[in-house]
Structures are given as C-alpha cells and as structure tokens.
Amino acid sequence: MFCIGLAMTLRPGAYATYKAAHDGLWPELAAGMRTNQVSIAIYRDGDRLLLFAAVPSESHWQRSRSHQENEGNEERQALLRAAGSASDDETG
C-alpha cells in the first residue's frame, strides 16, 4: 500500500473556482483512478486543502498521474491554475 498526502493552498476567494473544477469529474480522470485503484479524500480548512490518497503501490500512483496529464484535461488544469492550488508537498 502506498499513501500520499498533499497540502495545497488556494488563492483567497478561489474556492468556488476550485470546486467547479472538481464538481464534474472528467470521465478520463475517473477511468484513470479506477484503473489504478486510487482512493482519495480531500479536506478543506479555509483556503488550505489537504488531500490523502491510497493506492496499491507507488507505480499505481505515478500511472494515475501520467494518465491525468496525458488525457486532454486542459480545461481542468486551467481551472486549477486559476484557483491557485499548488501541491509540491508530496510525501510517501
């Protein structure tokens, strides 16, 4: 089992934009998560988001991430950039 936690900070007042990016789960994103057995929970504390994910192995996590980046989800990525979510605090 591989678990990861990400801490993200949204730009002040950008939660609605962030939420809009996640309300409609893109089919390719759902497929990548399902294929790689990714289980995610996201918690919000003001403008901070804490994401916890569990997958069978680190390679499952990496495959799910590359699938998301390569499946034409430019719209979602643009919304997330606008919201200012950044997540370089990865720990495994």
Stockholm file with secondary structure:
# STOCKHOLM 1.0

chainA/1-92         MFCIGLAMTLRPGAYATYKAAHDGLWPELAAGMRTNQVSIAIYRDGDRLLLFAAVPSESHWQRSRSHQENEGNEERQALLRAAGSASDDETG
#=GR chainA/1-92 SS CEEEEEEEECCTTCHHHHHHHHHSCCHHHHHHHHHTTCEEEEEEETTEEEEEEEESCHHHHHHHHHHHHHTTCHHHHHHHHHHTCCCCCCBC
#=GC SS_cons        CEEEEEEEECCTTCHHHHHHHHHSCCHHHHHHHHHTTCEEEEEEETTEEEEEEEESCHHHHHHHHHHHHHTTCHHHHHHHHHHTCCCCCCBC
//
